[in-house]
Amino acid sequence: MHKHLAGIMAIILLGVLGAAFMYKPQVAEAPASPVQPSVTVGTIVATTSAYIIDAQYPVFGIASIDSQIQTSVQGAVDELKAMTAPPEDSAVDQNTFTGIFSDPYVDDQFVSVKLILSQYTGGAHGNTLVSGQTFDRTTGKRLTLSDVLPLIGKTVSELSEV
């Protein structure tokens, strides 16, 4: 009786092991994701006797968003261009403007980037502005803090406690 029970157990064990090795789980294919725009670099470069401009900004390939980002950078460039040239006894020969960006982000809903815009017109240090810009990818609308807070379920007070 014990031999038969051991034989039956061995057959059951072999069956279970065989089934485990032969089992191939069904893997659902991921749905095709929409084509993500690639981030390229736009530039504004100019040199005169009054200023040097070297600005880079992201181009996402989404016209409504790209134009807003370019307008932000161009506005800062135009502000520097409108300044008078440094006087002859200034610490600098020309005013300078530098623009770079970091952390570009694109998903199905949002496009975001950090613009870092800096101008130097002499003096102890330059003036740098860091501007986070986030857009609704569908509408092209630039989002404000009031638009974004409901998405994360926090209020300004709750955010400031972190």
Contacts in CASP RR format, 6 or more apart in sequence:
PFRMAT RR
TARGET T0000
AUTHOR 0000-0000-0000
METHOD contacts of the structure
MODEL  1
MHKHLAGIMAIILLGVLGAAFMYKPQVAEAPASPVQPSVTVGTIVATTSA
YIIDAQYPVFGIASIDSQIQTSVQGAVDELKAMTAPPEDSAVDQNTFTGI
FSDPYVDDQFVSVKLILSQYTGGAHGNTLVSGQTFDRTTGKRLTLSDVLP
LIGKTVSELSEV
33 108 0 8 1.000
34 108 0 8 1.000
36 106 0 8 1.000
37 60 0 8 1.000
37 61 0 8 1.000
37 62 0 8 1.000
37 106 0 8 1.000
38 61 0 8 1.000
39 58 0 8 1.000
39 59 0 8 1.000
39 60 0 8 1.000
39 104 0 8 1.000
39 106 0 8 1.000
40 58 0 8 1.000
40 59 0 8 1.000
40 61 0 8 1.000
41 56 0 8 1.000
41 57 0 8 1.000
41 58 0 8 1.000
41 59 0 8 1.000
42 56 0 8 1.000
42 57 0 8 1.000
42 58 0 8 1.000
42 59 0 8 1.000
42 70 0 8 1.000
43 54 0 8 1.000
43 55 0 8 1.000
43 56 0 8 1.000
43 57 0 8 1.000
44 53 0 8 1.000
44 55 0 8 1.000
44 57 0 8 1.000
44 73 0 8 1.000
44 74 0 8 1.000
44 77 0 8 1.000
45 53 0 8 1.000
45 54 0 8 1.000
45 55 0 8 1.000
46 52 0 8 1.000
46 53 0 8 1.000
46 77 0 8 1.000
46 81 0 8 1.000
47 53 0 8 1.000
47 94 0 8 1.000
48 94 0 8 1.000
49 85 0 8 1.000
49 94 0 8 1.000
50 81 0 8 1.000
50 83 0 8 1.000
50 84 0 8 1.000
50 85 0 8 1.000
50 86 0 8 1.000
50 94 0 8 1.000
50 95 0 8 1.000
51 80 0 8 1.000
51 81 0 8 1.000
51 83 0 8 1.000
51 85 0 8 1.000
51 94 0 8 1.000
51 95 0 8 1.000
51 96 0 8 1.000
51 97 0 8 1.000
52 94 0 8 1.000
52 95 0 8 1.000
52 96 0 8 1.000
52 97 0 8 1.000
53 77 0 8 1.000
53 80 0 8 1.000
53 81 0 8 1.000
53 96 0 8 1.000
53 97 0 8 1.000
54 96 0 8 1.000
54 97 0 8 1.000
54 98 0 8 1.000
54 99 0 8 1.000
55 73 0 8 1.000
55 76 0 8 1.000
55 77 0 8 1.000
55 97 0 8 1.000
55 98 0 8 1.000
55 99 0 8 1.000
55 100 0 8 1.000
55 117 0 8 1.000
56 99 0 8 1.000
56 100 0 8 1.000
56 101 0 8 1.000
57 69 0 8 1.000
57 70 0 8 1.000
57 72 0 8 1.000
57 73 0 8 1.000
57 99 0 8 1.000
57 101 0 8 1.000
57 115 0 8 1.000
58 69 0 8 1.000
58 101 0 8 1.000
58 104 0 8 1.000
58 113 0 8 1.000
59 66 0 8 1.000
59 69 0 8 1.000
59 70 0 8 1.000
60 66 0 8 1.000
60 69 0 8 1.000
60 104 0 8 1.000
60 106 0 8 1.000
60 111 0 8 1.000
62 111 0 8 1.000
62 137 0 8 1.000
62 140 0 8 1.000
64 139 0 8 1.000
64 140 0 8 1.000
65 111 0 8 1.000
65 135 0 8 1.000
65 137 0 8 1.000
65 140 0 8 1.000
68 133 0 8 1.000
68 135 0 8 1.000
68 140 0 8 1.000
68 142 0 8 1.000
69 113 0 8 1.000
69 115 0 8 1.000
69 133 0 8 1.000
72 115 0 8 1.000
72 131 0 8 1.000
72 133 0 8 1.000
73 99 0 8 1.000
73 115 0 8 1.000
73 117 0 8 1.000
76 97 0 8 1.000
76 99 0 8 1.000
76 117 0 8 1.000
76 119 0 8 1.000
76 129 0 8 1.000
77 97 0 8 1.000
79 119 0 8 1.000
80 95 0 8 1.000
80 97 0 8 1.000
80 119 0 8 1.000
80 121 0 8 1.000
83 95 0 8 1.000
83 121 0 8 1.000
85 94 0 8 1.000
85 95 0 8 1.000
86 92 0 8 1.000
86 93 0 8 1.000
86 94 0 8 1.000
86 95 0 8 1.000
86 121 0 8 1.000
86 122 0 8 1.000
90 122 0 8 1.000
91 122 0 8 1.000
91 123 0 8 1.000
92 120 0 8 1.000
92 121 0 8 1.000
92 122 0 8 1.000
95 119 0 8 1.000
95 120 0 8 1.000
95 121 0 8 1.000
95 122 0 8 1.000
96 119 0 8 1.000
96 120 0 8 1.000
96 121 0 8 1.000
97 117 0 8 1.000
97 118 0 8 1.000
97 119 0 8 1.000
98 117 0 8 1.000
98 118 0 8 1.000
98 119 0 8 1.000
99 115 0 8 1.000
99 116 0 8 1.000
99 117 0 8 1.000
99 118 0 8 1.000
100 115 0 8 1.000
100 116 0 8 1.000
101 113 0 8 1.000
101 114 0 8 1.000
101 115 0 8 1.000
101 116 0 8 1.000
102 113 0 8 1.000
102 114 0 8 1.000
102 116 0 8 1.000
103 112 0 8 1.000
103 113 0 8 1.000
103 114 0 8 1.000
104 112 0 8 1.000
104 113 0 8 1.000
105 111 0 8 1.000
105 112 0 8 1.000
105 113 0 8 1.000
106 112 0 8 1.000
106 137 0 8 1.000
107 137 0 8 1.000
108 137 0 8 1.000
109 136 0 8 1.000
109 137 0 8 1.000
109 138 0 8 1.000
110 134 0 8 1.000
110 135 0 8 1.000
110 136 0 8 1.000
110 137 0 8 1.000
110 143 0 8 1.000
111 134 0 8 1.000
111 135 0 8 1.000
111 137 0 8 1.000
112 132 0 8 1.000
112 133 0 8 1.000
112 134 0 8 1.000
112 135 0 8 1.000
113 132 0 8 1.000
113 133 0 8 1.000
114 130 0 8 1.000
114 131 0 8 1.000
114 132 0 8 1.000
114 133 0 8 1.000
115 129 0 8 1.000
115 130 0 8 1.000
115 131 0 8 1.000
115 132 0 8 1.000
115 133 0 8 1.000
116 128 0 8 1.000
116 129 0 8 1.000
116 130 0 8 1.000
117 128 0 8 1.000
117 129 0 8 1.000
117 130 0 8 1.000
117 131 0 8 1.000
118 126 0 8 1.000
118 127 0 8 1.000
118 128 0 8 1.000
118 129 0 8 1.000
119 126 0 8 1.000
119 127 0 8 1.000
120 126 0 8 1.000
120 127 0 8 1.000
121 127 0 8 1.000
133 142 0 8 1.000
134 142 0 8 1.000
134 143 0 8 1.000
134 148 0 8 1.000
135 141 0 8 1.000
135 142 0 8 1.000
135 143 0 8 1.000
136 143 0 8 1.000
136 147 0 8 1.000
141 147 0 8 1.000
145 156 0 8 1.000
149 155 0 8 1.000
149 156 0 8 1.000
149 159 0 8 1.000
END
